Amino acid sequence: MTTQQLRTIIVDDEPLARRGLELRLQQIPDLLLVAQCRNGREAVDAINRLKPDLMFLDVQMPGMDGFEVLKKTPEDLLPVVIFVTAFDQYAINAFQANAVDYLLKPIEESRLHQALFRVRERREQAQALGHRQKLLALIGGLTGQETPDVEDLPSTPAELLAQAHSGCLSIKDGGCITRVSYAEITHIDAAGDYMCVHADDDTHILRATMKELEEQLNPAVFTRVHRSTIVNIDAVREARPHINGEHYLLLRNGDTVKLSRSYKDKIARFS
């Protein structure tokens, strides 16, 4: 069965950046480039006319920036978004805007393909949810009983976190739900009102608080090591002493997190 091509647009005020990305995308069989936009106004117009599936969106543009483009786009027409930026401080804002990923300029080939992998996963999840909607409607028609709708699934952090089916953390992103195995989670850190859930080589964004997560996670597996960090004990490979009673914890995915003095009594759990 042939996979339907993702209708794609590029939005960037820099001609060289657009051309460079265009050349790369032309080599990817399941992408079809349908438009290139020089500014936010052209992007909004292209979205309304062409209804693309995927948009590579520059964050910083004169006049209407990338985030303004999203605000002015009707929700039912909004494509999957990959933000493109020269500044990594926009990363959290990008995830808050429900972007599937963000790429730093100059774009690395491996990161581009990683982002596209996540786009394909998002499409498959959306298709699965669509099939589920139809199935629920069919069941309702056969039984004459009202059946739950995907939109009625729990959406609060506590409800989502409580759905730990098969040892998984359920994270809702728009209409999609990603189930992340607890065993895959290496650590969780706070970013304002959001939590970054690090699962080996992937990161998921969840709107929750440290307190809510601590109440839901198994304390025998997950422990607080800093006021803004929770660690999976099984993911710690080494505890290295630092100055003033602090330690650095080396995790299995290569990341390093700090165990602060306030939580120094936890060091025995990693020995």
FINU-682222 format. One record per residue: residue in three letters; x, y negated, z of N, C-alpha, C, O in turn. Coordinates in steps of 0.2 Angstrom, whole numbers, padded with zeros to 4 digits, always signed. Layout:
BEGIN
AlaXYZXYZXYZXYZ
...
//
This chain:
BEGIN
Met+0004+0006+0000+0000+0000+0000+0004-0006+0000+0009-0007+0004
Thr+0003-0011-0005+0007-0017-0005+0005-0022+0000-0001-0023+0001
Thr+0010-0025+0004+0009-0030+0009+0007-0036+0006+0011-0039+0001
Gln+0002-0040+0008+0000-0046+0005+0005-0051+0007+0008-0051+0013
Gln+0007-0055+0002+0012-0060+0003+0010-0066+0008+0004-0068+0008
Leu+0014-0068+0012+0013-0074+0017+0014-0080+0013+0019-0082+0011
Arg+0008-0084+0012+0009-0090+0008+0012-0095+0013+0009-0097+0019
Thr+0017-0098+0011+0022-0102+0015+0023-0109+0013+0023-0110+0007
Ile+0023-0114+0017+0025-0121+0016+0031-0123+0020+0032-0121+0026
Ile+0035-0127+0017+0041-0130+0021+0040-0138+0022+0038-0141+0017
Val+0040-0140+0028+0039-0147+0030+0046-0150+0033+0047-0148+0038
Asp+0049-0154+0029+0055-0157+0032+0057-0163+0028+0056-0163+0021
Asp+0059-0169+0031+0060-0175+0027+0067-0175+0024+0069-0180+0020
Glu+0071-0170+0025+0078-0170+0022+0078-0165+0016+0077-0159+0017
Pro+0079-0168+0010+0079-0164+0004+0084-0158+0004+0082-0152+0002
Leu+0090-0159+0007+0095-0153+0007+0092-0148+0011+0093-0142+0010
Ala+0089-0149+0017+0087-0144+0022+0081-0140+0018+0081-0134+0019
Arg+0077-0144+0015+0071-0141+0011+0074-0136+0006+0072-0130+0005
Arg+0079-0138+0002+0082-0134-0003+0085-0128-0001+0085-0123-0003
Gly+0089-0129+0005+0092-0123+0008+0088-0118+0010+0089-0112+0009
Leu+0082-0120+0013+0077-0115+0016+0074-0112+0010+0072-0106+0010
Glu+0072-0116+0005+0069-0113-0001+0073-0108-0004+0070-0102-0006
Leu+0079-0108-0005+0083-0103-0008+0083-0097-0004+0083-0091-0007
Arg+0083-0097+0003+0083-0092+0007+0077-0088+0006+0076-0082+0006
Leu+0071-0092+0007+0065-0089+0007+0063-0086+0000+0059-0081+0000
Gln+0066-0088-0006+0065-0085-0012+0067-0078-0013+0065-0074-0017
Gln+0072-0076-0008+0075-0069-0008+0071-0064-0004+0073-0059-0003
Ile+0065-0067-0001+0061-0062+0004+0055-0061+0000+0051-0065-0001
Pro+0054-0054-0001+0048-0052-0006+0041-0054-0003+0037-0055-0007
Asp+0040-0053+0004+0034-0054+0006+0032-0061+0008+0027-0063+0011
Leu+0036-0066+0006+0034-0073+0006+0033-0076-0001+0037-0075-0005
Leu+0028-0081-0001+0027-0084-0007+0027-0092-0005+0022-0094-0002
Leu+0032-0095-0008+0032-0103-0006+0027-0106-0010+0028-0106-0017
Val+0022-0110-0007+0017-0113-0011+0018-0121-0011+0014-0124-0015
Ala+0022-0123-0006+0023-0131-0006+0028-0133-0002+0031-0129+0003
Gln+0031-0139-0004+0036-0142+0001+0034-0149+0002+0032-0152-0003
Cys+0034-0151+0008+0032-0157+0010+0037-0162+0013+0042-0159+0017
Arg+0037-0168+0012+0043-0172+0014+0041-0176+0020+0045-0179+0024
Asn+0035-0176+0023+0033-0179+0029+0026-0176+0032+0024-0171+0029
Gly+0024-0178+0037+0019-0176+0041+0012-0177+0037+0008-0172+0037
Arg+0011-0182+0034+0005-0184+0030+0004-0179+0024-0001-0176+0023
Glu+0010-0177+0021+0009-0172+0015+0008-0165+0018+0005-0161+0015
Ala+0011-0164+0024+0010-0157+0027+0002-0156+0029+0000-0151+0027
Val-0001-0161+0032-0008-0160+0034-0012-0159+0027-0017-0155+0027
Asp-0011-0163+0022-0014-0163+0016-0013-0156+0013-0018-0153+0010
Ala-0007-0153+0013-0006-0147+0010-0009-0141+0014-0012-0136+0011
Ile-0009-0142+0020-0013-0137+0024-0020-0136+0023-0023-0131+0022
Asn-0023-0142+0022-0030-0143+0020-0032-0140+0013-0037-0137+0012
Arg-0027-0141+0009-0029-0139+0002-0027-0132+0001-0031-0128-0003
Leu-0021-0130+0003-0018-0123+0001-0020-0118+0007-0019-0112+0005
Lys-0021-0120+0013-0023-0115+0018-0017-0110+0019-0018-0104+0018
Pro-0011-0112+0020-0005-0107+0020-0006-0103+0026-0009-0104+0031
Asp-0002-0097+0026-0002-0092+0032+0004-0094+0036+0004-0093+0042
Leu+0009-0097+0034+0015-0099+0038+0018-0105+0036+0018-0108+0030
Met+0021-0109+0041+0023-0116+0040+0030-0116+0044+0030-0115+0050
Phe+0035-0118+0040+0042-0120+0043+0041-0128+0044+0041-0131+0039
Leu+0041-0130+0050+0040-0137+0052+0045-0140+0056+0047-0138+0061
Asp+0048-0145+0052+0053-0149+0056+0050-0153+0062+0044-0156+0061
Val+0054-0154+0067+0051-0157+0073+0051-0165+0072+0047-0168+0073
Gln+0057-0167+0071+0059-0174+0070+0058-0177+0063+0062-0175+0059
Met+0053-0181+0062+0052-0184+0055+0049-0191+0056+0046-0192+0061
Pro+0051-0195+0052+0049-0202+0053+0041-0203+0052+0038-0199+0048
Gly+0038-0207+0056+0031-0208+0055+0027-0202+0060+0027-0203+0066
Met+0025-0197+0056+0021-0192+0060+0026-0186+0061+0028-0183+0056
Asp+0028-0184+0067+0032-0179+0068+0029-0172+0068+0023-0172+0067
Gly+0033-0167+0069+0030-0160+0069+0024-0159+0074+0019-0156+0072
Phe+0025-0161+0080+0019-0160+0085+0013-0164+0083+0007-0162+0084
Glu+0014-0170+0080+0008-0174+0077+0004-0170+0072-0002-0170+0071
Val+0008-0167+0067+0005-0163+0062+0000-0158+0065-0005-0157+0062
Leu+0003-0154+0070-0002-0149+0073-0008-0152+0076-0013-0149+0076
Lys-0007-0158+0079-0013-0161+0082-0018-0163+0077-0024-0163+0078
Lys-0016-0165+0071-0020-0167+0066-0023-0162+0061-0027-0163+0056
Thr-0021-0155+0063-0023-0150+0058-0029-0146+0062-0029-0145+0068
Pro-0034-0145+0058-0040-0142+0061-0038-0135+0063-0034-0131+0060
Glu-0040-0133+0069-0038-0127+0072-0039-0120+0068-0035-0116+0068
Asp-0044-0120+0064-0046-0114+0060-0041-0114+0054-0041-0109+0050
Leu-0038-0119+0052-0033-0119+0046-0026-0119+0048-0022-0118+0044
Leu-0025-0119+0055-0018-0119+0057-0014-0113+0055-0016-0107+0058
Pro-0009-0113+0052-0005-0107+0050+0000-0105+0056+0000-0109+0061
Val+0003-0099+0055+0008-0098+0060+0014-0103+0059+0016-0104+0053
Val+0017-0105+0064+0022-0110+0064+0029-0108+0066+0029-0105+0072
Ile+0034-0109+0063+0041-0109+0065+0044-0116+0065+0044-0119+0059
Phe+0045-0118+0071+0048-0125+0071+0056-0125+0069+0059-0120+0070
Val+0058-0130+0065+0065-0131+0063+0067-0137+0066+0064-0143+0065
Thr+0073-0137+0070+0075-0143+0073+0083-0143+0074+0086-0138+0074
Ala+0085-0149+0075+0093-0149+0076+0094-0150+0084+0100-0150+0086
Phe+0089-0150+0088+0090-0151+0095+0086-0146+0099+0080-0145+0098
Asp+0090-0142+0103+0087-0136+0106+0082-0138+0112+0079-0134+0115
Gln+0082-0145+0114+0078-0147+0120+0071-0147+0118+0066-0147+0122
Tyr+0069-0146+0111+0062-0145+0109+0059-0138+0110+0054-0137+0108
Ala+0064-0134+0112+0062-0127+0112+0055-0125+0116+0051-0122+0113
Ile+0055-0128+0122+0050-0127+0126+0043-0130+0124+0038-0127+0124
Asn+0044-0136+0121+0038-0139+0118+0035-0135+0112+0029-0135+0111
Ala+0040-0132+0108+0038-0128+0103+0034-0122+0105+0029-0121+0102
Phe+0036-0119+0110+0032-0113+0113+0026-0115+0116+0021-0112+0115
Gln+0026-0121+0119+0019-0123+0122+0014-0125+0116+0008-0124+0117
Ala+0017-0127+0110+0013-0128+0104+0011-0122+0101+0008-0122+0095
Asn+0012-0116+0104+0011-0109+0101+0014-0108+0095+0012-0104+0090
Ala+0020-0111+0094+0025-0109+0088+0027-0102+0089+0028-0100+0095
Val+0027-0098+0084+0030-0091+0085+0037-0090+0086+0040-0086+0089
Asp+0041-0096+0084+0048-0096+0085+0050-0103+0083+0047-0107+0080
Tyr+0057-0104+0085+0060-0111+0083+0067-0109+0080+0070-0104+0083
Leu+0069-0113+0075+0076-0112+0073+0080-0118+0073+0077-0123+0072
Leu+0086-0117+0075+0091-0123+0076+0094-0124+0069+0097-0119+0066
Lys+0095-0130+0067+0099-0132+0061+0106-0132+0063+0108-0134+0069
Pro+0111-0130+0059+0110-0126+0053+0107-0119+0054+0109-0116+0059
Ile+0102-0117+0050+0099-0110+0052+0104-0104+0050+0106-0104+0045
Glu+0104-0100+0055+0108-0094+0054+0104-0089+0051+0098-0088+0052
Glu+0107-0085+0047+0103-0080+0043+0100-0075+0047+0094-0073+0046
Ser+0103-0073+0053+0100-0068+0057+0094-0070+0061+0090-0067+0062
Arg+0095-0077+0063+0089-0080+0067+0083-0081+0062+0077-0080+0064
Leu+0084-0082+0056+0079-0083+0051+0075-0076+0051+0069-0076+0051
His+0079-0071+0050+0075-0064+0049+0072-0062+0056+0067-0059+0055
Gln+0075-0064+0061+0072-0062+0068+0065-0066+0068+0060-0063+0071
Ala+0065-0072+0066+0059-0076+0067+0054-0073+0062+0048-0073+0064
Leu+0056-0071+0056+0051-0068+0051+0048-0062+0054+0042-0060+0053
Phe+0052-0058+0057+0050-0052+0060+0044-0053+0065+0039-0050+0066
Arg+0045-0059+0069+0040-0060+0074+0034-0063+0071+0028-0061+0073
Val+0034-0066+0065+0029-0068+0061+0025-0062+0059+0019-0062+0059
Arg+0028-0057+0056+0025-0051+0054+0021-0047+0059+0016-0045+0059
Glu+0025-0047+0065+0021-0044+0071+0015-0048+0073+0010-0045+0074
Arg+0015-0055+0073+0009-0059+0074+0004-0057+0069-0002-0057+0071
Arg+0006-0057+0063+0000-0055+0058-0003-0048+0059-0009-0048+0059
Glu+0001-0043+0061-0001-0037+0062-0006-0037+0069-0011-0033+0069
Gln-0004-0041+0074-0008-0041+0080-0015-0045+0078-0020-0042+0080
Ala-0015-0050+0074-0021-0053+0072-0025-0049+0068-0031-0049+0069
Gln-0022-0045+0063-0026-0040+0059-0029-0035+0064-0035-0032+0063
Ala-0026-0032+0069-0028-0027+0074-0034-0030+0078-0039-0027+0079
Leu-0033-0036+0080-0039-0040+0083-0045-0040+0079-0051-0040+0081
Gly-0044-0042+0073-0049-0042+0068-0053-0036+0067-0059-0036+0067
His-0049-0030+0067-0052-0024+0066-0056-0022+0072-0061-0019+0072
Arg-0053-0024+0078-0057-0023+0084-0063-0027+0085-0068-0024+0087
Gln-0064-0033+0082-0070-0037+0082-0075-0033+0078-0081-0032+0080
Lys-0073-0031+0072-0078-0027+0068-0080-0021+0071-0086-0019+0071
Leu-0076-0017+0075-0078-0011+0078-0083-0012+0084-0087-0009+0085
Leu-0081-0018+0088-0086-0019+0093-0093-0021+0091-0098-0019+0093
Ala-0093-0025+0085-0099-0027+0082-0103-0020+0080-0109-0020+0080
Leu-0099-0016+0077-0102-0009+0074-0105-0006+0080-0111-0003+0080
Ile-0101-0005+0086-0104-0001+0092-0110-0005+0094-0115-0001+0096
Gly-0110-0011+0094-0116-0015+0097-0122-0014+0092-0128-0013+0095
Gly-0121-0013+0086-0126-0012+0081-0129-0005+0082-0135-0004+0081
Leu-0125+0000+0084-0127+0007+0084-0131+0008+0091-0135+0012+0091
Thr-0128+0005+0096-0131+0006+0103-0136+0001+0105-0140+0002+0109
Gly-0137-0005+0101-0141-0010+0103-0139-0013+0110-0143-0017+0112
Gln-0133-0012+0112-0131-0016+0118-0126-0021+0116-0122-0020+0112
Glu-0126-0026+0121-0121-0031+0120-0114-0029+0121-0113-0025+0127
Thr-0109-0030+0117-0102-0027+0118-0097-0033+0119-0099-0039+0117
Pro-0092-0032+0123-0087-0038+0124-0084-0040+0118-0083-0036+0113
Asp-0083-0047+0118-0079-0050+0112-0072-0051+0114-0070-0052+0120
Val-0068-0051+0109-0060-0052+0110-0059-0059+0114-0055-0060+0118
Glu-0063-0064+0112-0063-0071+0115-0065-0071+0122-0063-0075+0126
Asp-0068-0065+0124-0070-0065+0131-0065-0061+0136-0067-0061+0142
Leu-0060-0059+0133-0055-0056+0137-0052-0061+0142-0052-0067+0141
Pro-0050-0059+0148-0047-0063+0153-0042-0068+0150-0037-0065+0147
Ser-0042-0074+0153-0037-0079+0150-0033-0082+0155-0028-0085+0154
Thr-0035-0081+0162-0031-0085+0167-0025-0081+0169-0025-0075+0167
Pro-0020-0084+0171-0013-0080+0172-0014-0074+0177-0012-0069+0176
Ala-0018-0075+0182-0019-0070+0187-0023-0064+0184-0021-0058+0185
Glu-0028-0065+0180-0032-0060+0176-0027-0056+0171-0027-0050+0171
Leu-0023-0060+0167-0019-0057+0162-0014-0053+0166-0012-0047+0164
Leu-0011-0055+0171-0005-0052+0174-0008-0046+0178-0004-0041+0179
Ala-0014-0046+0180-0017-0040+0183-0018-0034+0179-0019-0029+0181
Gln-0018-0036+0172-0020-0030+0167-0013-0027+0166-0011-0027+0160
Ala-0011-0023+0171-0004-0020+0170-0005-0013+0168-0003-0008+0171
His-0008-0012+0162-0010-0005+0159-0003-0002+0157+0001-0005+0154
Ser-0002+0004+0159+0004+0008+0158+0010+0004+0159+0015+0004+0156
Gly+0010+0000+0165+0016-0004+0167+0018-0009+0162+0024-0011+0161
Cys+0013-0013+0160+0014-0018+0155+0011-0025+0158+0006-0025+0161
Leu+0015-0030+0156+0012-0037+0157+0009-0040+0151+0012-0040+0146
Ser+0003-0042+0151-0001-0044+0146-0001-0052+0145-0002-0055+0150
Ile+0001-0054+0140+0002-0061+0139-0002-0063+0133-0001-0061+0127
Lys-0007-0068+0134-0011-0070+0129-0009-0076+0126-0007-0081+0129
Asp-0008-0076+0119-0006-0082+0115-0011-0083+0109-0011-0080+0104
Gly-0015-0088+0111-0021-0090+0106-0025-0084+0106-0028-0082+0111
Gly-0027-0081+0100-0031-0075+0100-0027-0068+0100-0030-0063+0100
Cys-0021-0069+0101-0017-0063+0101-0014-0061+0109-0013-0065+0113
Ile-0014-0055+0110-0011-0052+0117-0005-0048+0116-0006-0043+0112
Thr+0000-0050+0119+0006-0046+0118+0007-0042+0125+0007-0045+0130
Arg+0008-0036+0124+0010-0032+0130+0017-0030+0131+0020-0027+0127
Val+0020-0033+0136+0027-0032+0137+0028-0027+0143+0026-0028+0149
Ser+0032-0022+0142+0033-0017+0147+0037-0020+0152+0042-0024+0151
Tyr+0035-0018+0159+0039-0021+0164+0047-0018+0164+0051-0022+0166
Ala+0048-0012+0161+0054-0010+0161+0059-0014+0156+0065-0014+0157
Glu+0056-0017+0151+0059-0021+0147+0061-0028+0149+0066-0031+0147
Ile+0058-0030+0154+0059-0037+0157+0065-0037+0161+0066-0033+0166
Thr+0070-0042+0159+0076-0042+0163+0076-0048+0168+0078-0047+0174
His+0073-0053+0167+0072-0059+0172+0066-0064+0169+0064-0064+0163
Ile+0064-0068+0174+0059-0073+0172+0061-0079+0175+0063-0079+0181
Asp+0061-0085+0172+0063-0091+0174+0058-0096+0173+0054-0096+0168
Ala+0057-0102+0177+0052-0107+0177+0054-0112+0172+0060-0114+0172
Ala+0050-0115+0168+0051-0121+0164+0045-0125+0164+0040-0125+0160
Gly+0045-0129+0169+0039-0134+0171+0033-0129+0173+0033-0126+0178
Asp+0027-0130+0169+0021-0126+0171+0021-0120+0168+0016-0116+0168
Tyr+0027-0118+0164+0027-0112+0161+0032-0107+0163+0037-0109+0167
Met+0031-0101+0162+0036-0096+0164+0039-0093+0158+0035-0091+0153
Cys+0046-0092+0157+0049-0089+0152+0051-0081+0154+0055-0080+0158
Val+0047-0077+0151+0048-0070+0152+0053-0067+0147+0051-0066+0141
His+0059-0065+0150+0064-0062+0145+0064-0055+0145+0065-0052+0150
Ala+0063-0052+0139+0062-0045+0139+0067-0043+0134+0066-0043+0128
Asp+0073-0041+0137+0079-0039+0133+0081-0044+0128+0083-0049+0130
Asp+0079-0043+0121+0081-0049+0116+0076-0053+0114+0077-0058+0110
Asp+0070-0053+0118+0065-0057+0116+0063-0061+0122+0064-0060+0128
Thr+0059-0067+0121+0057-0071+0126+0049-0073+0125+0048-0075+0119
His+0045-0072+0130+0038-0074+0129+0037-0080+0134+0039-0080+0140
Ile+0032-0084+0132+0030-0090+0136+0023-0089+0139+0019-0087+0136
Leu+0023-0089+0146+0017-0088+0150+0015-0094+0154+0020-0097+0158
Arg+0009-0097+0154+0007-0102+0158+0005-0099+0165+0000-0096+0166
Ala+0009-0100+0170+0008-0097+0177+0013-0100+0182+0017-0105+0179
Thr+0013-0099+0188+0017-0101+0193+0022-0095+0196+0020-0090+0195
Met+0027-0097+0199+0031-0092+0202+0027-0088+0207+0028-0082+0208
Lys+0023-0092+0211+0019-0089+0216+0014-0083+0213+0014-0078+0216
Glu+0011-0085+0208+0006-0081+0205+0010-0074+0202+0008-0069+0203
Leu+0016-0075+0199+0020-0070+0197+0022-0065+0202+0022-0059+0202
Glu+0025-0068+0208+0027-0064+0213+0022-0060+0216+0023-0054+0219
Glu+0015-0063+0216+0010-0059+0219+0008-0053+0215+0005-0048+0217
Gln+0009-0053+0208+0007-0048+0204+0013-0043+0202+0011-0037+0201
Leu+0019-0045+0203+0025-0040+0201+0026-0036+0207+0025-0037+0213
Asn+0029-0030+0205+0030-0025+0211+0037-0027+0214+0042-0028+0211
Pro+0036-0029+0221+0042-0031+0224+0048-0026+0225+0054-0028+0227
Ala+0046-0020+0224+0052-0015+0224+0056-0015+0218+0062-0012+0218
Val+0054-0018+0212+0057-0019+0206+0060-0026+0205+0065-0027+0202
Phe+0055-0031+0206+0057-0038+0205+0058-0042+0211+0054-0041+0216
Thr+0063-0046+0211+0065-0050+0217+0067-0057+0215+0070-0058+0210
Arg+0065-0062+0219+0067-0069+0218+0074-0070+0220+0076-0068+0226
Val+0078-0073+0216+0085-0074+0217+0087-0081+0217+0093-0083+0219
His+0082-0085+0215+0083-0093+0215+0076-0096+0215+0071-0092+0214
Arg+0075-0102+0217+0069-0105+0217+0065-0105+0211+0059-0105+0211
Ser+0069-0104+0205+0065-0104+0199+0067-0097+0195+0066-0097+0188
Thr+0069-0092+0198+0071-0086+0194+0069-0080+0198+0070-0079+0204
Ile+0066-0075+0194+0064-0068+0197+0068-0063+0193+0069-0064+0186
Val+0071-0058+0196+0075-0054+0192+0073-0046+0193+0070-0045+0198
Asn+0073-0043+0188+0072-0035+0188+0078-0032+0191+0083-0032+0187
Ile+0078-0029+0196+0083-0026+0200+0087-0021+0195+0093-0020+0195
Asp+0083-0017+0192+0086-0012+0187+0090-0015+0182+0094-0011+0178
Ala+0089-0021+0180+0092-0024+0174+0099-0027+0176+0103-0029+0172
Val+0100-0027+0183+0107-0030+0185+0112-0025+0184+0112-0020+0187
Arg+0118-0027+0181+0123-0023+0180+0129-0024+0184+0133-0020+0186
Glu+0130-0031+0187+0135-0033+0191+0134-0039+0195+0130-0043+0192
Ala+0136-0039+0201+0135-0045+0205+0142-0048+0206+0146-0045+0210
Arg+0143-0054+0204+0150-0057+0205+0150-0063+0210+0145-0067+0209
Pro+0154-0063+0215+0154-0068+0219+0156-0075+0216+0160-0075+0212
His+0153-0080+0219+0155-0087+0216+0156-0091+0222+0157-0088+0228
Ile+0156-0098+0222+0158-0102+0227+0152-0103+0232+0147-0102+0230
Asn+0154-0105+0238+0149-0107+0243+0144-0101+0245+0138-0103+0246
Gly+0146-0095+0244+0141-0090+0246+0136-0088+0240+0132-0084+0241
Glu+0137-0091+0234+0133-0090+0229+0136-0084+0225+0142-0082+0225
His+0131-0080+0221+0134-0075+0216+0131-0076+0209+0126-0079+0209
Tyr+0134-0073+0204+0131-0073+0198+0129-0066+0196+0133-0061+0198
Leu+0123-0065+0194+0121-0058+0192+0122-0057+0184+0119-0061+0180
Leu+0125-0052+0182+0126-0050+0175+0121-0045+0173+0120-0040+0176
Leu+0116-0047+0168+0111-0042+0167+0113-0038+0161+0118-0039+0157
Arg+0109-0033+0159+0110-0028+0154+0110-0031+0147+0113-0028+0143
Asn+0107-0037+0146+0106-0040+0140+0112-0045+0139+0112-0048+0134
Gly+0116-0045+0144+0122-0050+0143+0121-0057+0146+0125-0061+0147
Asp+0114-0058+0148+0113-0065+0152+0116-0065+0159+0117-0059+0162
Thr+0117-0071+0161+0119-0072+0168+0115-0076+0172+0113-0082+0169
Val+0113-0074+0178+0108-0079+0182+0112-0080+0189+0116-0076+0191
Lys+0110-0085+0192+0113-0087+0198+0109-0084+0204+0103-0085+0204
Leu+0112-0081+0209+0109-0079+0215+0111-0085+0220+0117-0085+0222
Ser+0106-0089+0222+0108-0095+0226+0109-0093+0233+0107-0087+0235
Arg+0112-0097+0237+0114-0096+0244+0107-0094+0248+0107-0091+0253
Ser+0102-0098+0246+0095-0097+0250+0093-0090+0250+0089-0088+0254
Tyr+0095-0086+0244+0093-0079+0244+0099-0074+0244+0098-0069+0242
Lys+0104-0076+0248+0110-0072+0249+0108-0065+0252+0112-0060+0251
Asp+0103-0065+0256+0101-0059+0259+0099-0053+0254+0099-0047+0256
Lys+0098-0055+0248+0096-0051+0243+0102-0047+0240+0101-0042+0236
Ile+0108-0049+0241+0113-0046+0238+0114-0039+0239+0117-0035+0235
Ala+0112-0037+0245+0112-0030+0247+0108-0025+0242+0110-0019+0241
Arg+0103-0028+0239+0099-0024+0234+0102-0023+0228+0100-0018+0224
Phe+0108-0026+0226+0111-0025+0220+0118-0021+0221+0121-0020+0216
Ser+0119-0019+0227+0125-0015+0228+0124-0008+0227+0128-0004+0228
//
